[in-house]
């Protein structure tokens, strides 16, 4: 069957004269099933990499919870299996390079959790769940936190990040650190997503010469490849949702302030947020509830008082699309006709489930992007300098100026792209500068008051949808990333939540759909995203293909 099968059903829809909404809904359901089959026009890297050999392939959090409860497996057995899979497929075999470092204490932690289970105790909702952290998230243990940079090689923070603390309290086993785009992809021009001086280039597990996208590239590739059950990524603009769409997983970018950023190497105080990256919406909801909370070290979290939930699974409803009024952001239409086809059929499916879809042309008539960039530069300088100070006397780098000097002297650090954004940030003043304060206010007004909130109110919408991105491009160290379309900016600029879910496949590569809305709307977005996921089941397990076609 040809990979161009995604073209077939829309052509038939035009030919037959059935009632349009019924036809679209039925054909959409059929389309999602058929698209999965179209991915087989590719060359496998090796026959011995059959995905069904892994005992826990595609297992979710609740699968492990039940297996532990009934004593079918131990935490040590599970953690050992994931570490073995990382060794065979990430560090060898197809060499995905998504895991920068494994935790030398992972087995010991697993044994402690097994001891608790024998006593009839369970630490929390992530008890015994293997988790990876993007390597810009501090852990105070025998691992390092480096942002992928050789300048921070060997750096050990003085304490856990809030995220790491919450995960340990919930019973998670942090089995390693995920590779990332160095300095969260805000270092210089013509970068290749997923490349770092310490970790090299992360590959896309669907097709190995394709890019994993975004700065949380290792987190996305690792979860898709079943190297852990959940990973934590971070986003300033697109760095959770882009690797999620490119790697065929679920990504949740929360409202800024829902999850603390303390102990996370920063870019922007205004836009940064950690978030869970999982294979299912349910796992994302469980993980989100385990990480939220008010943190005195991050004053943004104070606004989440009374707005966060320890259990987001209560909002997961199979009929969650019914009665919802959803805006379809059409400014991304026409960029890639293959993505358009998936989007149109996704819309037809949602309509068949009782949702009303209203086309909208744009979010804001003004451009928040230029103001966002200025805010990021100012906050980057302040945030990095503060982070380096938090490392104490043993900090390998003391300030941004030292980092720039280190990179200039290190041939590996300047192998694929420059450090223009670091240098631009260094030239900025402090956070009392009138230019910064003006940009910050314009960003807020254009992205929130005259942006998402205005559109939601004008059309009486529950949420807005758009394709998260286009299929992954070929990794190119010469010309850098080749983004064709993306919809992360409206929610990123506003600091509002966004959830991406697999929507379908194009030539063996996954594409996601994003659902976003106003501040603290995670419960509503989870309800909608879960209903879409359950009705479409669009995720496909990657098979480590060398390339597309012959």
C-alpha positions in Angstrom: 0.0 0.0 0.0 1.5 3.4 -1.0 2.4 5.9 1.7 0.3 8.5 -0.3 -2.9 6.8 1.0 -3.7 9.9 3.0 -4.8 11.4 -0.3 -7.4 8.8 -1.1 -10.2 9.4 1.3 -10.5 13.2 0.8 -10.8 12.6 -2.9 -13.7 10.1 -2.3 -15.4 12.6 0.0 -15.7 15.0 -2.9 -17.1 12.4 -5.2 -19.9 11.0 -3.0 -22.9 13.0 -2.1 -23.6 11.7 1.5 -24.5 14.2 4.2 -21.2 15.9 4.7 -20.8 15.8 8.5 -21.7 12.1 8.7 -19.4 11.3 5.8 -16.5 13.2 7.3 -16.9 11.6 10.7 -17.0 8.0 9.3 -14.2 8.6 6.9 -12.1 10.2 9.5 -12.3 7.2 11.7 -11.4 4.9 8.8 -8.6 7.3 7.8 -6.8 7.1 11.1 -6.7 3.3 10.9 -5.5 3.2 7.3 -2.8 5.9 7.8 -1.0 3.6 10.3 -0.6 1.0 7.5 1.0 3.6 5.2 4.1 3.8 7.3 5.7 0.6 6.0 7.4 2.1 3.0 10.7 2.4 4.7 13.9 0.5 5.4 14.4 -1.1 8.8 17.8 -0.5 10.4 18.1 -4.2 11.5 15.8 -7.1 11.8 16.8 -7.9 15.4 15.3 -4.6 16.6 11.8 -6.0 16.6 9.8 -3.8 19.0 7.8 -6.7 20.4 10.9 -8.1 22.1 10.6 -5.5 24.9 8.5 -6.9 27.7 7.1 -3.4 28.7 6.5 -2.0 25.2 4.0 0.8 25.4 3.2 0.1 29.1 1.6 3.0 30.9 1.7 4.1 34.5 -1.4 2.2 35.5 -0.1 -1.0 33.9 2.9 -0.9 36.2 0.8 0.0 39.2 -1.3 -3.1 38.6 1.8 -5.3 38.0 3.4 -4.1 41.2 0.2 -4.6 43.2 -0.2 -8.2 42.0 3.5 -8.9 42.4 3.9 -9.8 38.7 7.1 -7.8 38.5 9.5 -5.9 40.7 10.7 -2.3 40.3 14.2 -3.6 40.0 13.2 -5.8 37.1 11.5 -3.0 35.4 14.3 -0.5 35.9 16.9 -3.0 34.8 14.9 -3.7 31.6 14.7 0.0 30.7 18.4 0.5 31.4 19.2 -2.5 29.2 17.0 -1.1 26.4 18.8 2.2 26.6 22.2 0.4 26.4 21.1 -1.6 23.4 19.2 0.9 21.3 20.2 4.4 22.5 23.9 4.0 23.2 24.4 1.2 20.7 22.4 -0.3 17.8 20.6 2.6 16.0 22.3 5.0 18.5 19.3 7.3 19.1 21.5 9.3 21.6 18.5 10.5 23.5 19.9 9.7 27.0 22.9 11.8 27.9 23.6 10.0 31.2 22.1 7.1 33.2 21.7 7.2 36.9 24.3 5.0 38.6 21.9 4.7 41.6 18.8 3.7 39.7 18.9 0.0 40.7 19.5 0.9 44.4 16.5 3.3 44.3 14.4 0.5 42.7 15.3 -1.9 45.4 14.3 0.6 48.1 10.9 1.0 46.4 10.5 -2.8 46.2 11.1 -2.9 49.9 8.3 -0.5 50.5 6.0 -2.6 48.3 6.8 -5.6 50.4 5.6 -3.7 53.4 2.4 -2.8 51.6 3.5 0.8 51.2 3.4 3.0 48.1 5.1 6.4 47.9 2.8 8.0 45.4 1.2 7.9 41.9 4.6 7.3 40.2 5.9 4.6 42.5 8.4 2.5 40.5 7.9 4.5 37.3 11.1 5.0 35.2 11.5 8.7 34.4 14.0 10.8 32.5 14.7 14.4 33.1 15.9 16.9 30.4 19.4 17.7 31.3 18.7 21.3 32.2 16.8 20.2 35.3 18.9 20.0 38.5 19.3 16.8 40.4 21.4 16.6 43.6 22.7 13.1 43.2 25.4 11.3 41.3 24.3 12.7 38.0 25.2 16.1 36.4 23.2 19.0 35.1 24.8 20.5 32.0 22.3 21.9 29.5 24.3 19.7 27.1 27.3 22.2 27.2 30.9 21.2 27.7 31.2 24.4 29.8 29.1 22.7 32.5 30.6 19.2 32.1 30.8 17.6 35.6 28.6 20.3 37.2 26.6 19.0 40.2 24.0 21.3 41.6 23.8 21.9 45.4 20.2 20.7 45.6 17.4 19.1 43.7 15.1 21.1 41.5 11.5 21.4 42.7 10.5 19.0 39.9 13.0 16.4 41.0 11.9 16.7 44.6 8.2 16.2 43.6 9.0 13.2 41.4 11.0 11.5 44.1 8.2 12.1 46.6 5.8 10.5 44.1 8.0 7.4 43.9 9.5 7.9 40.5 12.9 6.4 39.6 14.9 9.0 37.8 16.9 6.7 35.6 18.8 9.3 33.7 19.2 12.7 32.0 17.9 13.3 28.5 20.0 14.9 25.8 18.8 18.3 24.5 19.5 21.1 22.1 22.3 22.8 23.9 21.3 25.7 26.2 17.7 24.7 25.3 18.2 25.8 21.7 18.8 29.5 22.5 22.5 29.7 21.9 23.0 30.8 18.3 21.9 30.7 14.7 21.5 27.7 12.3 21.3 25.2 15.2 20.4 21.6 14.7 17.7 20.6 17.2 18.8 17.7 19.4 22.5 18.5 19.2 24.7 19.3 22.2 28.4 19.4 22.7 28.2 16.7 25.3 25.6 14.4 23.8 26.0 14.7 20.1 23.0 14.5 17.8 19.7 12.9 18.9 18.0 11.0 16.2 14.3 10.6 15.4 13.4 7.0 16.3 10.9 6.7 13.4 13.4 7.5 10.7 16.9 7.9 11.9 18.1 10.6 9.5 15.1 12.8 10.6 15.3 15.4 13.3 13.6 15.0 16.7 12.8 18.7 16.9 12.9 21.2 19.7 15.2 21.6 22.7 13.5 18.7 24.6 14.5 16.5 21.7 16.0 13.7 23.8 13.0 13.6 26.1 10.7 13.2 23.1 12.8 10.6 21.3 13.4 8.6 24.5 9.7 8.3 25.4 8.7 7.4 21.8 11.4 4.7 21.7 10.2 3.3 25.1 13.4 4.2 27.0 11.3 5.4 29.9 7.6 5.8 30.8 7.6 9.6 31.3 10.1 12.3 30.6 10.1 15.9 31.8 10.8 18.5 29.1 10.9 22.3 29.3 9.5 24.9 27.0 10.0 28.5 26.3 8.4 28.3 22.8 7.8 24.9 21.2 10.4 22.9 23.1 7.9 20.4 24.6 5.2 20.4 21.8 7.6 20.3 18.8 9.6 17.2 20.0 6.3 15.6 21.0 4.7 16.0 17.5 8.0 14.9 15.8 8.3 11.8 17.9 4.6 10.8 18.0 3.9 11.3 21.7 1.8 13.5 24.0 3.3 16.7 25.3 1.8 19.0 28.0 3.0 22.5 28.2 1.3 23.9 31.3 0.4 27.4 32.3 3.5 29.2 33.4 3.6 28.9 37.2 1.7 25.5 37.5 5.0 23.7 37.8 8.0 25.4 39.5 11.1 26.4 37.5 13.4 26.5 40.5 16.5 24.4 39.7 15.8 24.6 35.9 18.5 26.3 33.8 16.5 29.2 32.5 15.9 31.2 29.4 12.8 33.3 30.2 11.2 33.9 33.6 8.1 34.9 31.7 7.7 31.9 29.4 9.7 29.0 30.8 7.9 25.9 32.1 8.6 22.2 32.6 6.0 19.7 31.5 5.4 16.0 31.1 6.1 14.1 27.9 4.4 10.7 27.7 2.9 8.2 25.3 -0.7 8.7 26.4 -2.8 11.6 27.8 -3.6 9.5 30.9 0.1 9.2 31.7 0.5 12.9 31.1 -2.3 13.7 33.5 -1.0 11.5 36.2 2.5 13.0 35.8 1.2 16.5 35.8 -0.6 16.0 39.1 2.6 14.7 40.7 4.7 17.8 39.7 2.4 20.7 40.5 2.6 22.8 43.7 3.6 26.1 45.2 7.3 26.7 45.6 8.7 29.6 47.6 11.8 29.5 45.2 9.6 30.4 42.2 7.1 33.2 42.9 5.2 32.5 39.7 3.8 29.4 41.4 1.9 31.5 43.9 -0.7 32.3 41.2 -1.5 28.6 41.0 -3.0 28.6 44.5 -6.5 27.1 44.3 -5.9 26.3 40.6 -3.8 23.2 40.5 -5.0 19.6 41.1 -3.1 16.6 42.5 -5.2 14.3 40.3 -5.9 15.4 36.8 -7.2 11.9 35.7 -10.7 12.9 37.0 -11.0 15.2 33.9 -10.4 12.4 31.4 -13.6 11.7 29.6 -14.1 9.6 26.5 -17.0 11.9 25.4 -15.0 15.0 26.3 -15.5 16.5 22.8 -19.2 16.5 23.0 -20.6 20.0 23.3 -17.3 21.7 23.0 -16.9 24.9 20.9 -13.4 24.9 19.4 -11.7 27.4 17.2 -9.6 26.1 14.2 -6.6 28.4 13.7 -6.4 28.5 9.9 -3.3 30.6 9.4 -1.3 27.4 9.3 -3.4 25.9 6.5 -1.9 25.8 3.0 1.7 25.4 4.2 1.7 21.6 3.8 -1.2 19.9 2.0 -0.4 16.6 3.6 -0.8 18.1 7.1 -3.9 19.9 5.9 -5.5 16.5 5.0 -4.8 15.1 8.5 -6.2 18.3 10.0 -9.4 18.3 8.0 -10.0 14.6 8.9 -9.2 15.3 12.6 -11.8 18.1 12.5 -14.3 15.8 10.8 -13.8 13.3 13.6 -14.3 15.9 16.3 -17.5 17.1 14.7 -18.7 13.5 14.6 -18.2 13.4 18.4 -20.4 16.5 18.9 -17.9 19.3 18.9 -18.6 22.5 17.0 -15.5 23.7 15.0 -15.3 27.4 14.2 -12.6 28.6 11.7 -10.6 31.6 12.9 -7.9 33.3 10.8 -5.5 34.6 13.4 -4.9 35.0 17.1 -3.6 38.6 17.2 -3.3 41.4 14.7 -0.2 42.6 16.5 3.1 40.7 16.6 4.0 39.5 20.1 7.1 37.7 18.7 9.4 40.7 18.6 8.5 41.6 22.1 9.0 38.1 23.3 12.5 38.0 21.8 13.5 41.1 23.7 12.1 39.8 26.9 13.9 36.5 26.4 17.3 38.2 25.9 17.0 40.3 29.1 15.7 37.5 31.2 18.3 35.0 29.7 21.2 37.1 31.0 19.7 37.6 34.4 18.6 34.0 34.7 21.8 32.4 33.6 23.9 34.6 35.9 21.6 33.7 38.8 21.8 30.0 38.0 25.6 30.0 37.8 25.7 31.7 41.2 23.4 28.9 42.6 26.1 26.4 41.9 28.4 27.8 44.6 32.2 28.0 44.7 32.6 24.9 42.5 30.7 26.3 39.6 32.7 25.6 36.4 31.3 28.8 34.9 30.7 32.0 37.0 28.7 34.2 34.6 27.5 34.6 31.1 30.6 36.4 30.0 32.7 33.4 31.1 30.4 31.1 29.1 30.9 33.1 26.0 34.7 33.0 26.4 34.7 29.3 27.0 32.7 28.6 23.8 35.1 30.8 21.8 38.0 28.7 22.9 36.3 25.3 22.4 36.2 24.0 18.9 33.4 21.4 19.7 31.1 24.1 21.1 31.2 26.0 17.9 31.1 23.0 15.6 27.7 23.5 14.1 26.4 27.0 15.0 27.4 30.2 16.7 26.5 31.8 20.0 24.8 35.0 18.8 21.9 34.8 21.3 24.3 34.4 24.2 26.2 37.4 23.0 23.1 39.5 22.4 21.9 38.7 25.9 25.2 39.8 27.4 24.8 43.2 25.8 21.4 43.8 27.5 21.0 45.7 30.7 19.2 44.6 33.9 15.5 44.0 34.5 14.9 47.6 35.4 15.7 48.7 31.8 12.8 50.6 30.3 13.2 48.7 27.0 12.6 45.4 28.9 9.7 46.7 30.8 8.0 48.1 27.7 8.5 44.8 25.8 7.2 42.8 28.8 4.0 44.8 28.9 3.4 44.7 25.1 4.0 40.9 25.2 1.4 40.5 27.8 -1.2 42.7 26.1 -0.8 41.4 22.6 -0.6 37.7 23.6 -3.2 37.6 26.3 -5.7 40.6 26.4 -5.6 41.2 22.6 -4.6 37.6 21.8 -5.9 34.3 23.0 -8.3 35.7 25.6 -9.9 38.1 23.1 -10.4 35.3 20.5 -11.9 32.9 23.1 -14.4 35.6 24.2 -15.2 36.8 20.7 -16.2 33.4 19.4 -17.3 31.9 22.8 -14.7 29.2 22.5 -13.5 26.5 24.9 -10.2 26.0 23.1 -8.3 26.5 19.9 -6.7 23.8 17.7 -4.0 23.8 15.1 -1.5 21.3 13.7 1.4 21.2 16.1 3.9 21.0 13.2 4.9 19.3 10.0 6.7 16.0 9.6 10.3 15.9 10.8 12.9 17.2 8.4 16.2 15.6 7.7 18.8 16.6 10.2 21.2 19.2 8.6 24.3 20.4 10.4 25.1 22.7 7.5 21.9 24.7 7.2 20.3 24.0 10.5 16.7 23.3 11.3 14.0 23.5 8.6 10.8 24.3 10.3 7.9 24.4 7.9 5.0 25.2 10.2 4.3 25.3 13.9 1.6 26.6 16.3 3.4 26.8 19.6 3.9 30.6 19.7 0.4 31.9 20.8 0.3 29.8 24.0 4.1 30.2 24.6 3.9 34.0 24.3 0.9 34.2 26.6 2.3 31.6 29.2 -0.9 29.6 28.6 -1.3 25.8 28.4 -1.1 23.7 25.3 -1.4 19.9 24.8 -0.3 18.1 21.7 -1.6 14.6 20.8 -0.7 12.4 17.8 -3.0 13.1 14.9 -1.7 10.8 12.2 1.3 9.7 10.0 2.7 11.0 6.8 5.3 8.9 5.0 6.2 7.0 8.2 6.5 10.2 10.3 4.1 11.3 13.0 2.2 14.7 13.1 0.4 16.0 16.2 -2.6 18.3 16.8 -2.4 21.0 19.5 -5.2 22.1 21.9 -4.7 25.4 23.7 -6.7 27.9 25.7 -6.5 30.4 28.5 -4.6 30.3 31.8 -5.2 27.3 34.2 -7.4 25.5 31.6 -5.5 22.3 31.9 -8.6 20.3 33.1 -10.6 21.3 30.0 -7.7 20.7 27.6 -7.1 17.3 29.1 -10.8 16.4 28.7 -10.7 17.4 25.0 -7.3 15.9 24.2 -8.2 12.6 25.9 -11.4 12.3 24.0 -9.6 12.9 20.7 -6.9 10.4 21.6 -9.3 7.7 22.6 -11.3 8.1 19.5 -8.4 8.1 17.0 -5.6 6.0 18.6 -3.2 7.7 16.2 0.1 6.9 17.9 2.4 4.3 16.2 5.4 2.6 17.8 8.6 3.7 16.0 10.7 1.0 14.3 14.0 2.8 13.8 13.9 3.0 10.0 17.1 4.1 8.3 15.3 6.3 5.8 12.0 6.8 4.0 11.7 4.8 0.8 14.4 2.8 -1.0 
